[in-house]
């Protein structure tokens, strides 16, 4: 079992200035739900509210439920940055996720 942390905006949904208007990406949600079903521990980690100080938990939990997202934990407080360079990252647009 792997511990997998997944971003929300621009990963499983569109990134809108108004988070309530974010639209889900069903194919990605389906792929990440499969990882959950395979027994991996899934945590969604978001920077929603990091800069503004607004608590987006209620809206975010509602969206994840409406979109059918399976997860074990939801974390806020992800730092806001322009580029993450890390040996364990995967670009969701690259289609190179293979942890099965």
Biopython code that builds the backbone (N, CA, C, O; Angstrom):
import numpy as np
from Bio.PDB.StructureBuilder import StructureBuilder

atoms = [
    (1, "UNK", "N", (0.835, -1.174, 0.000)),
    (1, "UNK", "CA", (0.000, 0.000, 0.000)),
    (1, "UNK", "C", (0.886, 1.245, 0.000)),
    (1, "UNK", "O", (1.865, 1.332, 0.741)),
    (2, "UNK", "N", (0.519, 2.196, -0.842)),
    (2, "UNK", "CA", (1.250, 3.461, -0.910)),
    (2, "UNK", "C", (0.427, 4.574, -0.275)),
    (2, "UNK", "O", (-0.804, 4.527, -0.282)),
    (3, "UNK", "N", (1.106, 5.568, 0.270)),
    (3, "UNK", "CA", (0.461, 6.800, 0.719)),
    (3, "UNK", "C", (0.546, 7.764, -0.452)),
    (3, "UNK", "O", (1.638, 8.164, -0.858)),
    (4, "UNK", "N", (-0.602, 8.135, -0.993)),
    (4, "UNK", "CA", (-0.635, 8.994, -2.173)),
    (4, "UNK", "C", (-1.347, 10.297, -1.822)),
    (4, "UNK", "O", (-2.480, 10.290, -1.342)),
    (5, "UNK", "N", (-0.666, 11.408, -2.067)),
    (5, "UNK", "CA", (-1.233, 12.733, -1.821)),
    (5, "UNK", "C", (-1.554, 13.355, -3.175)),
    (5, "UNK", "O", (-0.715, 13.373, -4.075)),
    (6, "UNK", "N", (-2.771, 13.863, -3.310)),
    (6, "UNK", "CA", (-3.252, 14.384, -4.584)),
    (6, "UNK", "C", (-3.757, 15.811, -4.392)),
    (6, "UNK", "O", (-4.509, 16.092, -3.458)),
    (7, "UNK", "N", (-3.345, 16.695, -5.271)),
    (7, "UNK", "CA", (-3.831, 18.069, -5.289)),
    (7, "UNK", "C", (-5.277, 18.064, -5.806)),
    (7, "UNK", "O", (-5.720, 17.080, -6.398)),
    (8, "UNK", "N", (-5.997, 19.142, -5.586)),
    (8, "UNK", "CA", (-7.388, 19.216, -6.037)),
    (8, "UNK", "C", (-7.519, 20.068, -7.303)),
    (8, "UNK", "O", (-7.865, 19.551, -8.365)),
    (9, "UNK", "N", (-7.244, 21.366, -7.193)),
    (9, "UNK", "CA", (-7.478, 22.286, -8.307)),
    (9, "UNK", "C", (-6.464, 22.081, -9.424)),
    (9, "UNK", "O", (-5.255, 22.034, -9.195)),
    (10, "UNK", "N", (-6.991, 21.959, -10.638)),
    (10, "UNK", "CA", (-6.224, 21.656, -11.851)),
    (10, "UNK", "C", (-5.683, 20.232, -11.853)),
    (10, "UNK", "O", (-4.855, 19.884, -12.695)),
    (11, "UNK", "N", (-6.143, 19.409, -10.921)),
    (11, "UNK", "CA", (-5.779, 17.995, -10.894)),
    (11, "UNK", "C", (-7.026, 17.134, -11.029)),
    (11, "UNK", "O", (-7.091, 16.285, -11.918)),
    (12, "UNK", "N", (-8.027, 17.338, -10.158)),
    (12, "UNK", "CA", (-9.291, 16.594, -10.298)),
    (12, "UNK", "C", (-10.448, 17.511, -10.690)),
    (12, "UNK", "O", (-11.573, 17.049, -10.874)),
    (13, "UNK", "N", (-10.172, 18.815, -10.816)),
    (13, "UNK", "CA", (-11.209, 19.760, -11.244)),
    (13, "UNK", "C", (-10.546, 20.991, -11.844)),
    (13, "UNK", "O", (-9.342, 21.206, -11.704)),
    (14, "UNK", "N", (-11.366, 21.792, -12.516)),
    (14, "UNK", "CA", (-10.861, 23.042, -13.069)),
    (14, "UNK", "C", (-10.513, 23.994, -11.931)),
    (14, "UNK", "O", (-11.061, 23.900, -10.833)),
    (15, "UNK", "N", (-9.604, 24.900, -12.211)),
    (15, "UNK", "CA", (-9.217, 25.880, -11.192)),
    (15, "UNK", "C", (-9.900, 27.193, -11.519)),
    (15, "UNK", "O", (-9.577, 27.849, -12.510)),
    (16, "UNK", "N", (-10.836, 27.564, -10.686)),
    (16, "UNK", "CA", (-11.592, 28.798, -10.870)),
    (16, "UNK", "C", (-11.298, 29.734, -9.705)),
    (16, "UNK", "O", (-11.005, 29.285, -8.597)),
    (17, "UNK", "N", (-11.377, 31.036, -9.960)),
    (17, "UNK", "CA", (-11.218, 31.993, -8.851)),
    (17, "UNK", "C", (-12.316, 31.775, -7.827)),
    (17, "UNK", "O", (-12.093, 31.912, -6.625)),
    (18, "UNK", "N", (-13.497, 31.436, -8.307)),
    (18, "UNK", "CA", (-14.627, 31.096, -7.436)),
    (18, "UNK", "C", (-14.679, 29.569, -7.373)),
    (18, "UNK", "O", (-15.152, 28.925, -8.309)),
    (19, "UNK", "N", (-14.193, 28.991, -6.269)),
    (19, "UNK", "CA", (-14.099, 27.536, -6.150)),
    (19, "UNK", "C", (-15.438, 26.841, -6.337)),
    (19, "UNK", "O", (-15.477, 25.681, -6.745)),
    (20, "UNK", "N", (-16.535, 27.529, -6.047)),
    (20, "UNK", "CA", (-17.851, 26.901, -6.190)),
    (20, "UNK", "C", (-18.177, 26.602, -7.652)),
    (20, "UNK", "O", (-19.092, 25.828, -7.932)),
    (21, "UNK", "N", (-17.447, 27.200, -8.577)),
    (21, "UNK", "CA", (-17.683, 26.976, -10.008)),
    (21, "UNK", "C", (-16.730, 25.949, -10.609)),
    (21, "UNK", "O", (-16.760, 25.709, -11.816)),
    (22, "UNK", "N", (-15.895, 25.349, -9.791)),
    (22, "UNK", "CA", (-14.952, 24.339, -10.289)),
    (22, "UNK", "C", (-15.719, 23.151, -10.866)),
    (22, "UNK", "O", (-16.695, 22.684, -10.279)),
    (23, "UNK", "N", (-15.269, 22.673, -12.014)),
    (23, "UNK", "CA", (-15.899, 21.523, -12.672)),
    (23, "UNK", "C", (-14.986, 20.304, -12.540)),
    (23, "UNK", "O", (-13.778, 20.410, -12.749)),
    (24, "UNK", "N", (-15.559, 19.144, -12.194)),
    (24, "UNK", "CA", (-14.736, 17.944, -12.003)),
    (24, "UNK", "C", (-14.171, 17.401, -13.312)),
    (24, "UNK", "O", (-14.733, 17.615, -14.386)),
    (25, "UNK", "N", (-13.050, 16.695, -13.199)),
    (25, "UNK", "CA", (-12.453, 15.943, -14.302)),
    (25, "UNK", "C", (-12.761, 14.465, -14.036)),
    (25, "UNK", "O", (-11.979, 13.793, -13.363)),
    (26, "UNK", "N", (-13.883, 13.945, -14.549)),
    (26, "UNK", "CA", (-14.334, 12.587, -14.209)),
    (26, "UNK", "C", (-13.315, 11.483, -14.476)),
    (26, "UNK", "O", (-13.216, 10.542, -13.689)),
    (27, "UNK", "N", (-12.560, 11.575, -15.562)),
    (27, "UNK", "CA", (-11.592, 10.514, -15.874)),
    (27, "UNK", "C", (-10.490, 10.429, -14.822)),
    (27, "UNK", "O", (-10.068, 9.336, -14.444)),
    (28, "UNK", "N", (-10.032, 11.575, -14.357)),
    (28, "UNK", "CA", (-8.988, 11.569, -13.323)),
    (28, "UNK", "C", (-9.550, 11.072, -11.997)),
    (28, "UNK", "O", (-8.901, 10.302, -11.289)),
    (29, "UNK", "N", (-10.762, 11.516, -11.664)),
    (29, "UNK", "CA", (-11.386, 11.052, -10.421)),
    (29, "UNK", "C", (-11.534, 9.535, -10.458)),
    (29, "UNK", "O", (-11.267, 8.857, -9.466)),
    (30, "UNK", "N", (-11.955, 9.009, -11.589)),
    (30, "UNK", "CA", (-12.106, 7.554, -11.734)),
    (30, "UNK", "C", (-10.758, 6.848, -11.535)),
    (30, "UNK", "O", (-10.681, 5.821, -10.861)),
    (31, "UNK", "N", (-9.711, 7.406, -12.123)),
    (31, "UNK", "CA", (-8.375, 6.805, -12.008)),
    (31, "UNK", "C", (-7.883, 6.820, -10.559)),
    (31, "UNK", "O", (-7.334, 5.828, -10.081)),
    (32, "UNK", "N", (-8.078, 7.933, -9.865)),
    (32, "UNK", "CA", (-7.607, 8.035, -8.484)),
    (32, "UNK", "C", (-8.486, 7.224, -7.539)),
    (32, "UNK", "O", (-8.004, 6.711, -6.530)),
    (33, "UNK", "N", (-9.788, 7.104, -7.863)),
    (33, "UNK", "CA", (-10.666, 6.236, -7.071)),
    (33, "UNK", "C", (-10.220, 4.780, -7.176)),
    (33, "UNK", "O", (-10.332, 4.023, -6.211)),
    (34, "UNK", "N", (-9.718, 4.390, -8.340)),
    (34, "UNK", "CA", (-9.211, 3.028, -8.512)),
    (34, "UNK", "C", (-8.023, 2.779, -7.576)),
    (34, "UNK", "O", (-7.885, 1.691, -7.018)),
    (35, "UNK", "N", (-7.183, 3.773, -7.412)),
    (35, "UNK", "CA", (-6.055, 3.636, -6.478)),
    (35, "UNK", "C", (-6.570, 3.399, -5.063)),
    (35, "UNK", "O", (-6.012, 2.586, -4.324)),
    (36, "UNK", "N", (-7.623, 4.101, -4.688)),
    (36, "UNK", "CA", (-8.275, 3.903, -3.387)),
    (36, "UNK", "C", (-8.789, 2.465, -3.295)),
    (36, "UNK", "O", (-8.556, 1.773, -2.305)),
    (37, "UNK", "N", (-9.493, 2.028, -4.348)),
    (37, "UNK", "CA", (-10.064, 0.676, -4.365)),
    (37, "UNK", "C", (-8.990, -0.409, -4.282)),
    (37, "UNK", "O", (-9.237, -1.495, -3.758)),
    (38, "UNK", "N", (-7.808, -0.112, -4.797)),
    (38, "UNK", "CA", (-6.700, -1.067, -4.760)),
    (38, "UNK", "C", (-6.014, -1.108, -3.395)),
    (38, "UNK", "O", (-5.091, -1.895, -3.185)),
    (39, "UNK", "N", (-6.463, -0.264, -2.471)),
    (39, "UNK", "CA", (-5.944, -0.308, -1.113)),
    (39, "UNK", "C", (-4.929, 0.763, -0.757)),
    (39, "UNK", "O", (-4.393, 0.769, 0.351)),
    (40, "UNK", "N", (-4.662, 1.668, -1.690)),
    (40, "UNK", "CA", (-3.729, 2.750, -1.387)),
    (40, "UNK", "C", (-4.406, 3.775, -0.481)),
    (40, "UNK", "O", (-5.624, 3.950, -0.533)),
    (41, "UNK", "N", (-3.615, 4.446, 0.344)),
    (41, "UNK", "CA", (-4.128, 5.474, 1.245)),
    (41, "UNK", "C", (-4.107, 6.813, 0.507)),
    (41, "UNK", "O", (-3.044, 7.314, 0.141)),
    (42, "UNK", "N", (-5.294, 7.385, 0.292)),
    (42, "UNK", "CA", (-5.429, 8.592, -0.516)),
    (42, "UNK", "C", (-5.714, 9.805, 0.365)),
    (42, "UNK", "O", (-6.679, 9.824, 1.129)),
    (43, "UNK", "N", (-4.855, 10.812, 0.242)),
    (43, "UNK", "CA", (-5.053, 12.091, 0.919)),
    (43, "UNK", "C", (-5.112, 13.182, -0.141)),
    (43, "UNK", "O", (-4.224, 13.284, -0.987)),
    (44, "UNK", "N", (-6.152, 13.988, -0.093)),
    (44, "UNK", "CA", (-6.222, 15.171, -0.950)),
    (44, "UNK", "C", (-5.669, 16.342, -0.154)),
    (44, "UNK", "O", (-6.018, 16.545, 1.009)),
    (45, "UNK", "N", (-4.791, 17.118, -0.810)),
    (45, "UNK", "CA", (-4.073, 18.215, -0.164)),
    (45, "UNK", "C", (-4.245, 19.450, -1.027)),
    (45, "UNK", "O", (-3.898, 19.444, -2.208)),
    (46, "UNK", "N", (-4.785, 20.516, -0.433)),
    (46, "UNK", "CA", (-5.098, 21.703, -1.212)),
    (46, "UNK", "C", (-4.537, 22.976, -0.604)),
    (46, "UNK", "O", (-4.326, 23.073, 0.605)),
    (47, "UNK", "N", (-4.303, 23.939, -1.464)),
    (47, "UNK", "CA", (-3.875, 25.259, -1.001)),
    (47, "UNK", "C", (-5.061, 26.220, -0.927)),
    (47, "UNK", "O", (-4.883, 27.423, -0.740)),
    (48, "UNK", "N", (-6.270, 25.680, -1.076)),
    (48, "UNK", "CA", (-7.453, 26.537, -0.950)),
    (48, "UNK", "C", (-7.426, 27.233, 0.411)),
    (48, "UNK", "O", (-7.399, 26.575, 1.451)),
    (49, "UNK", "N", (-7.434, 28.541, 0.397)),
    (49, "UNK", "CA", (-7.447, 29.319, 1.631)),
    (49, "UNK", "C", (-6.081, 29.628, 2.210)),
    (49, "UNK", "O", (-5.984, 30.395, 3.168)),
    (50, "UNK", "N", (-5.033, 29.059, 1.661)),
    (50, "UNK", "CA", (-3.697, 29.284, 2.212)),
    (50, "UNK", "C", (-3.320, 30.761, 2.183)),
    (50, "UNK", "O", (-2.799, 31.291, 3.164)),
    (51, "UNK", "N", (-3.582, 31.421, 1.066)),
    (51, "UNK", "CA", (-3.228, 32.831, 0.934)),
    (51, "UNK", "C", (-4.298, 33.745, 1.516)),
    (51, "UNK", "O", (-3.984, 34.736, 2.174)),
    (52, "UNK", "N", (-5.565, 33.409, 1.272)),
    (52, "UNK", "CA", (-6.673, 34.284, 1.684)),
    (52, "UNK", "C", (-7.067, 34.130, 3.148)),
    (52, "UNK", "O", (-7.610, 35.058, 3.748)),
    (53, "UNK", "N", (-6.794, 32.964, 3.723)),
    (53, "UNK", "CA", (-7.222, 32.700, 5.093)),
    (53, "UNK", "C", (-8.673, 32.255, 5.198)),
    (53, "UNK", "O", (-9.180, 32.048, 6.300)),
    (54, "UNK", "N", (-9.343, 32.109, 4.064)),
    (54, "UNK", "CA", (-10.738, 31.662, 4.047)),
    (54, "UNK", "C", (-10.786, 30.154, 4.264)),
    (54, "UNK", "O", (-9.970, 29.414, 3.715)),
    (55, "UNK", "N", (-11.742, 29.704, 5.064)),
    (55, "UNK", "CA", (-11.923, 28.272, 5.323)),
    (55, "UNK", "C", (-12.826, 27.683, 4.241)),
    (55, "UNK", "O", (-14.031, 27.934, 4.229)),
    (56, "UNK", "N", (-12.245, 26.905, 3.340)),
    (56, "UNK", "CA", (-12.974, 26.296, 2.228)),
    (56, "UNK", "C", (-13.348, 24.839, 2.500)),
    (56, "UNK", "O", (-13.777, 24.140, 1.582)),
    (57, "UNK", "N", (-13.198, 24.369, 3.732)),
    (57, "UNK", "CA", (-13.425, 22.958, 4.033)),
    (57, "UNK", "C", (-14.844, 22.505, 3.675)),
    (57, "UNK", "O", (-15.011, 21.494, 2.994)),
    (58, "UNK", "N", (-15.852, 23.231, 4.119)),
    (58, "UNK", "CA", (-17.230, 22.797, 3.888)),
    (58, "UNK", "C", (-17.531, 22.665, 2.396)),
    (58, "UNK", "O", (-18.085, 21.653, 1.967)),
    (59, "UNK", "N", (-17.176, 23.669, 1.606)),
    (59, "UNK", "CA", (-17.409, 23.610, 0.163)),
    (59, "UNK", "C", (-16.615, 22.466, -0.463)),
    (59, "UNK", "O", (-17.143, 21.722, -1.290)),
    (60, "UNK", "N", (-15.364, 22.327, -0.078)),
    (60, "UNK", "CA", (-14.504, 21.301, -0.672)),
    (60, "UNK", "C", (-15.018, 19.898, -0.358)),
    (60, "UNK", "O", (-15.065, 19.046, -1.246)),
    (61, "UNK", "N", (-15.401, 19.648, 0.882)),
    (61, "UNK", "CA", (-15.958, 18.336, 1.241)),
    (61, "UNK", "C", (-17.239, 18.060, 0.461)),
    (61, "UNK", "O", (-17.468, 16.936, 0.015)),
    (62, "UNK", "N", (-18.069, 19.080, 0.298)),
    (62, "UNK", "CA", (-19.315, 18.935, -0.473)),
    (62, "UNK", "C", (-19.003, 18.583, -1.927)),
    (62, "UNK", "O", (-19.629, 17.691, -2.499)),
    (63, "UNK", "N", (-18.040, 19.280, -2.522)),
    (63, "UNK", "CA", (-17.663, 18.996, -3.904)),
    (63, "UNK", "C", (-17.126, 17.576, -4.052)),
    (63, "UNK", "O", (-17.526, 16.855, -4.966)),
    (64, "UNK", "N", (-16.233, 17.174, -3.170)),
    (64, "UNK", "CA", (-15.665, 15.824, -3.263)),
    (64, "UNK", "C", (-16.756, 14.769, -3.168)),
    (64, "UNK", "O", (-16.713, 13.763, -3.876)),
    (65, "UNK", "N", (-17.729, 14.994, -2.302)),
    (65, "UNK", "CA", (-18.844, 14.054, -2.166)),
    (65, "UNK", "C", (-19.690, 14.035, -3.441)),
    (65, "UNK", "O", (-20.023, 12.965, -3.951)),
    (66, "UNK", "N", (-20.035, 15.214, -3.954)),
    (66, "UNK", "CA", (-20.849, 15.303, -5.177)),
    (66, "UNK", "C", (-20.141, 14.672, -6.370)),
    (66, "UNK", "O", (-20.785, 14.068, -7.228)),
    (67, "UNK", "N", (-18.836, 14.808, -6.427)),
    (67, "UNK", "CA", (-18.063, 14.281, -7.547)),
    (67, "UNK", "C", (-17.721, 12.806, -7.381)),
    (67, "UNK", "O", (-17.132, 12.208, -8.282)),
    (68, "UNK", "N", (-18.079, 12.207, -6.247)),
    (68, "UNK", "CA", (-17.817, 10.786, -6.016)),
    (68, "UNK", "C", (-16.360, 10.464, -5.739)),
    (68, "UNK", "O", (-15.895, 9.369, -6.052)),
    (69, "UNK", "N", (-15.638, 11.404, -5.156)),
    (69, "UNK", "CA", (-14.213, 11.224, -4.875)),
    (69, "UNK", "C", (-14.039, 10.362, -3.624)),
    (69, "UNK", "O", (-14.623, 10.642, -2.577)),
    (70, "UNK", "N", (-13.227, 9.312, -3.749)),
    (70, "UNK", "CA", (-12.926, 8.431, -2.613)),
    (70, "UNK", "C", (-11.587, 8.851, -2.012)),
    (70, "UNK", "O", (-10.604, 9.047, -2.727)),
    (71, "UNK", "N", (-11.566, 8.986, -0.691)),
    (71, "UNK", "CA", (-10.324, 9.395, -0.041)),
    (71, "UNK", "C", (-10.370, 9.038, 1.432)),
    (71, "UNK", "O", (-11.434, 8.780, 1.996)),
    (72, "UNK", "N", (-9.202, 9.028, 2.038)),
    (72, "UNK", "CA", (-9.084, 8.756, 3.467)),
    (72, "UNK", "C", (-8.966, 10.031, 4.281)),
    (72, "UNK", "O", (-9.441, 10.093, 5.415)),
    (73, "UNK", "N", (-8.330, 11.057, 3.703)),
    (73, "UNK", "CA", (-8.106, 12.288, 4.454)),
    (73, "UNK", "C", (-8.087, 13.476, 3.502)),
    (73, "UNK", "O", (-7.756, 13.347, 2.323)),
    (74, "UNK", "N", (-8.448, 14.633, 4.041)),
    (74, "UNK", "CA", (-8.420, 15.893, 3.302)),
    (74, "UNK", "C", (-7.616, 16.886, 4.127)),
    (74, "UNK", "O", (-7.947, 17.163, 5.279)),
    (75, "UNK", "N", (-6.564, 17.414, 3.532)),
    (75, "UNK", "CA", (-5.674, 18.342, 4.232)),
    (75, "UNK", "C", (-5.673, 19.701, 3.528)),
    (75, "UNK", "O", (-5.675, 19.792, 2.301)),
    (76, "UNK", "N", (-5.668, 20.733, 4.338)),
    (76, "UNK", "CA", (-5.528, 22.096, 3.844)),
    (76, "UNK", "C", (-4.158, 22.607, 4.266)),
    (76, "UNK", "O", (-3.443, 21.926, 5.002)),
    (77, "UNK", "N", (-3.784, 23.802, 3.805)),
    (77, "UNK", "CA", (-2.513, 24.389, 4.202)),
    (77, "UNK", "C", (-1.366, 24.083, 3.263)),
    (77, "UNK", "O", (-0.207, 24.341, 3.590)),
    (78, "UNK", "N", (-1.679, 23.533, 2.091)),
    (78, "UNK", "CA", (-0.623, 23.307, 1.107)),
    (78, "UNK", "C", (-0.044, 24.673, 0.727)),
    (78, "UNK", "O", (-0.806, 25.596, 0.440)),
    (79, "UNK", "N", (1.261, 24.820, 0.719)),
    (79, "UNK", "CA", (1.836, 26.122, 0.376)),
    (79, "UNK", "C", (1.509, 26.518, -1.060)),
    (79, "UNK", "O", (1.351, 25.671, -1.939)),
    (80, "UNK", "N", (1.415, 27.797, -1.269)),
    (80, "UNK", "CA", (1.197, 28.325, -2.613)),
    (80, "UNK", "C", (2.564, 28.514, -3.275)),
    (80, "UNK", "O", (3.436, 29.182, -2.718)),
    (81, "UNK", "N", (2.752, 27.930, -4.456)),
    (81, "UNK", "CA", (4.035, 28.050, -5.152)),
    (81, "UNK", "C", (3.778, 28.030, -6.649)),
    (81, "UNK", "O", (2.679, 27.699, -7.095)),
    (82, "UNK", "N", (4.782, 28.381, -7.413)),
    (82, "UNK", "CA", (4.676, 28.379, -8.869)),
    (82, "UNK", "C", (5.200, 27.091, -9.487)),
    (82, "UNK", "O", (4.719, 26.669, -10.539)),
    (83, "UNK", "N", (6.167, 26.470, -8.854)),
    (83, "UNK", "CA", (6.764, 25.254, -9.402)),
    (83, "UNK", "C", (7.249, 24.387, -8.256)),
    (83, "UNK", "O", (7.914, 24.870, -7.338)),
    (84, "UNK", "N", (6.915, 23.107, -8.311)),
    (84, "UNK", "CA", (7.396, 22.142, -7.324)),
    (84, "UNK", "C", (8.365, 21.200, -8.022)),
    (84, "UNK", "O", (8.013, 20.546, -9.003)),
    (85, "UNK", "N", (9.557, 21.140, -7.521)),
    (85, "UNK", "CA", (10.555, 20.209, -8.046)),
    (85, "UNK", "C", (10.784, 19.176, -6.958)),
    (85, "UNK", "O", (11.233, 19.501, -5.859)),
    (86, "UNK", "N", (10.468, 17.924, -7.278)),
    (86, "UNK", "CA", (10.512, 16.866, -6.274)),
    (86, "UNK", "C", (10.714, 15.534, -6.981)),
    (86, "UNK", "O", (10.274, 15.353, -8.116)),
    (87, "UNK", "N", (11.374, 14.614, -6.315)),
    (87, "UNK", "CA", (11.627, 13.310, -6.928)),
    (87, "UNK", "C", (10.409, 12.394, -6.921)),
    (87, "UNK", "O", (10.449, 11.325, -7.529)),
    (88, "UNK", "N", (9.324, 12.786, -6.249)),
    (88, "UNK", "CA", (8.162, 11.907, -6.148)),
    (88, "UNK", "C", (6.899, 12.508, -6.751)),
    (88, "UNK", "O", (5.796, 12.089, -6.400)),
    (89, "UNK", "N", (7.032, 13.475, -7.645)),
    (89, "UNK", "CA", (5.847, 14.104, -8.219)),
    (89, "UNK", "C", (5.476, 13.481, -9.558)),
    (89, "UNK", "O", (6.318, 12.926, -10.264)),
    (90, "UNK", "N", (4.189, 13.590, -9.887)),
    (90, "UNK", "CA", (3.660, 13.121, -11.159)),
    (90, "UNK", "C", (2.804, 14.243, -11.724)),
    (90, "UNK", "O", (1.968, 14.804, -11.016)),
    (91, "UNK", "N", (3.004, 14.569, -12.979)),
    (91, "UNK", "CA", (2.177, 15.564, -13.643)),
    (91, "UNK", "C", (0.891, 14.886, -14.104)),
    (91, "UNK", "O", (0.950, 13.961, -14.914)),
    (92, "UNK", "N", (-0.286, 15.325, -13.605)),
    (92, "UNK", "CA", (-1.528, 14.653, -13.981)),
    (92, "UNK", "C", (-1.849, 14.773, -15.466)),
    (92, "UNK", "O", (-2.646, 13.994, -15.987)),
    (93, "UNK", "N", (-1.243, 15.733, -16.152)),
    (93, "UNK", "CA", (-1.483, 15.905, -17.584)),
    (93, "UNK", "C", (-0.619, 14.979, -18.431)),
    (93, "UNK", "O", (-0.883, 14.807, -19.621)),
    (94, "UNK", "N", (0.396, 14.389, -17.842)),
    (94, "UNK", "CA", (1.347, 13.580, -18.603)),
    (94, "UNK", "C", (0.882, 12.141, -18.814)),
    (94, "UNK", "O", (1.393, 11.445, -19.691)),
    (95, "UNK", "N", (-0.079, 11.698, -18.017)),
    (95, "UNK", "CA", (-0.577, 10.336, -18.174)),
    (95, "UNK", "C", (0.431, 9.271, -17.784)),
    (95, "UNK", "O", (0.375, 8.151, -18.291)),
    (96, "UNK", "N", (1.358, 9.607, -16.883)),
    (96, "UNK", "CA", (2.408, 8.643, -16.530)),
    (96, "UNK", "C", (2.216, 8.032, -15.145)),
    (96, "UNK", "O", (3.179, 7.586, -14.522)),
    (97, "UNK", "N", (0.986, 8.011, -14.670)),
    (97, "UNK", "CA", (0.710, 7.435, -13.358)),
    (97, "UNK", "C", (0.520, 5.929, -13.490)),
    (97, "UNK", "O", (-0.398, 5.469, -14.168)),
    (98, "UNK", "N", (1.387, 5.173, -12.843)),
    (98, "UNK", "CA", (1.261, 3.718, -12.863)),
    (98, "UNK", "C", (1.765, 3.172, -11.533)),
    (98, "UNK", "O", (2.937, 2.824, -11.392)),
    (99, "UNK", "N", (0.854, 3.102, -10.556)),
    (99, "UNK", "CA", (1.236, 2.604, -9.234)),
    (99, "UNK", "C", (0.470, 1.342, -8.873)),
    (99, "UNK", "O", (0.469, 0.925, -7.715)),
    (100, "UNK", "N", (-0.170, 0.740, -9.839)),
    (100, "UNK", "CA", (-0.983, -0.436, -9.571)),
    (100, "UNK", "C", (-0.086, -1.612, -9.341)),
    (100, "UNK", "O", (-0.569, -2.717, -9.095)),
]
sb = StructureBuilder()
sb.init_structure("model")
sb.init_model(0)
sb.init_chain("A")
sb.init_seg("    ")
for serial, (resi, resn, name, xyz) in enumerate(atoms, 1):
    if name == "N":
        sb.init_residue(resn, " ", resi, " ")
    sb.init_atom(name, np.array(xyz, "f"), 0.0, 1.0, " ", f" {name:<3s}", serial, name[0])
structure = sb.get_structure()
